[in-house]
């Protein structure tokens, strides 16, 4: 088993905090729609027509068209996952105001994705095989076939000139993006980081997932799509900008496991390490956002959490919006922040985000809600 050591989540002697967030999801476009949907426990997985792929149910962003959300200029050849990413990042920057990008070379963007856009990759490949000649393809669509398209286009669109990173780690991608953002700030590569992840719902992705599970979807399981973005910065910088901290980042842990039977132990060690290295108490965890709560992997994750944090409330965005794959970790984090906003928090309240990725990785992120962990 390979352990990825925990980071020191302090920057220059100060704490790193999450101070703003945005979301685009099947609940609708915007943070308010997501927060309302989570608070109301409103499921938005609906019936789909045959053109959506083999799965008959899914969570799709309502009426999301790139040209309508971002304008016609520059969106003709933009694929869906890139449009979701650009819109999500833009909503965050708009909320924070022009001060955030005043020194754009000191603002980083770390964005999570799966393999990029499965639709773009398959469509471009098909065109090269069905055209009169292999090079009879639309060159404007080629950039959509590379994994870092969403991150790169989001940075270009919004003039973010600091370090630009693409993270791909399956369902744990959002949590890994947070971890990478911490490293960028702590290493002095930037002052602040916008991080997050996105995923699209397309027929191509649907067929890939169908083949991955041999066409057998678990009860209640459905594909979803969306994106969530967050601002990570030193607490002192957030205060100077007038942004109240939503949560302090206390620690993150990830482990690889070679066999499914070791997944439980890997996750338990991640969570236990979070508590041991930060001195936090498991009893202070008010809310947990697990990756899943169904099927084999969900049962393993639930067993670990029932043992280590039995009294914490569970938030399950996947049950409401569907399996958002690469965006799942970001949606878990957004759900925790929406929960804290709706319920209110007390000093010392903690939140835990966990997941077991079926390809062999387990991980957890520990947060102090409200930013004041004293």
Secondary structure, DSSP 8 states (H G I E B T S, - for coil): -EEE-----EETTEEEEEEEEEEEETTEESHHHHHHHHHHT----EE--GGG-S-SEEE--TT--HHHHH-STT-TT--HHHHHHHHHHHHHHHHH-GGGGTTGGGEEEEEE-SSS-HHHHHHHHHHHHHSSSTT-S-GGGGGGGSTTHHHHHHHHHHT--S-EEEE--GGGHHHHHHHHHHHHHHTTS-SEEEEEEEE---HHHHHHHHHHTTT---TT--EE-EEEEEEEEEHHHHHHTT---SEEEEEEEEEE-SSGGGHHHHHHHHHHHHHHHHT--GGGEEEEE-S-SSHHHHHHHHHHHHHHSTTSEE--HHHHH-B-GGGHHHHHHHHHHHHHHHH---TT-EEEEEEEETTTEEEEEEEEETS---
